[in-house]
Amino acid sequence: MPGRRRTDPAAGRAAVAAWVAGDADRAATTTAVRFTLEELADVAPGNAVEVRVPPAGAVQAVSGPRHTRGTPPNVVETDVETWLGLATGALTWSAAVDAGRVHASGERADLSGWLPLQAARPR
């Protein structure tokens, strides 16, 4: 079942495009992050991995055992710029992990199979 949308897809794509062009203010950048997190939840539905991009947002994604209490066993955390780079294809998963820009723990925490997100790629 797809995740519930909170961001209008047209507004989300516009915010991502503004970020790619270097024209995004803080509000547009936050919208871009939330939109791309929602996109991840749509293409990789589930509750096995918690993806955190503070302070902009977080989402549960990827199929597998559902997490219900305490710290999830599979967590991905990164900053806003790194997340948007991954989502748009400006940065690869392996480069971000190797540079220490992504903190990923757990056997399901490798998101390289879902990134970059098709809806977030520049056209």
N, C-alpha and C positions, 0 to 999 in steps of 0.2 A: 504494500500500500504506500503510495507516494506521501511524502511529508506535507504538512499543511503549509501553504504559501502565505507568507506575510509581506513579501516584497512584490510589487507589481513587476512582472517580467520586463516590460518595456522600460520602466524606470531603472531596473537592475542592469539591463544591458547598456543603457545610457550612462549609468554611473561607472560601469567597467570601462566603457569607451573613453570617458573623461579621464579615468585613472591611467589608462594606456597612453593617452595623449599628453599626460602630465598636467592636465587642467582640473583635477578633482580637488575640491575643498574637503574639509574634514567630514561634512555630512555626506557628500557624494562617495567618499572613500568608505565610510561606514556602510552605506547602502550597497556598494560593490562587494564588500566582504559578506554581508548578510545574504545577498543574492547568490553569491558563489557557494556559500555554505549550504543554502537551500538546494542549489543545483547538485551538489555532492550527495546530499540526502536523497535526491530523486534518482540519480544514476547508480548509487550504491546504498539501497535501502537496508535498514537494519538498526540494531542498537548495540553492536559489539564494540564499536570504537567511538570514543568521544573526541571530537576535533574542536580544539579551543584556539580562538584568535582574539586574545584580550586586547583592548576592552570592547571590541566590536561585536563579538558573538561566539556562539558555540553550537554544535549540532552533534547528534548521535547518528551514526551511519554504519554501513557494512554489516552484512549478515553474519550471524553467529550467535553465540550465547548472549542472552540479554543481561545487561548489568542493571541491578536494582538498588544496591546500597553501598555506601562508602566510595572509595576511590576506584574508578573503573580499571580493569586489568589492561586495557588497550587504550592508550591516550596519545594523541598527537597535539602538540602545542607549538605555535609559532607566532611571530609578530605580523602585523597587518601587511607590511610591504612584502614580506616573504610569501605570505599566503596568496596575495594577489599575483605575485610573480609565478607561483606554482599553478594557480588556477588559469592564468592566461597563456602559459607556456613560455614566459620570459625567463623562467628558471626551472631547471629539472629537479626532480625529487632527489636524485643521488647527489647533485651538486649542493643542494640545500642541506641535506643531512651531513655530508662530508665537511661542510663549512660550519657546522654546529648551529645553523639557523633554524633547524627543526628538531624538536625533542620528541622522539617517538618511542613508546614502550609497549610491549606486548606483541604476541605473534601475529596479530591481524592489523598492526599499526602501519604497515607499508601501503601508502596510498598511490604509489606510482602507476598502478593499473587503471586508475580513474582520472589521473591528472595528465595533461591539462584538461579542463572542462570544455566541451564543445561549445556550449553557450557563452563561454567567456573569452573565446579566442577572437582576436581582432579580425575584422572582415576587410 
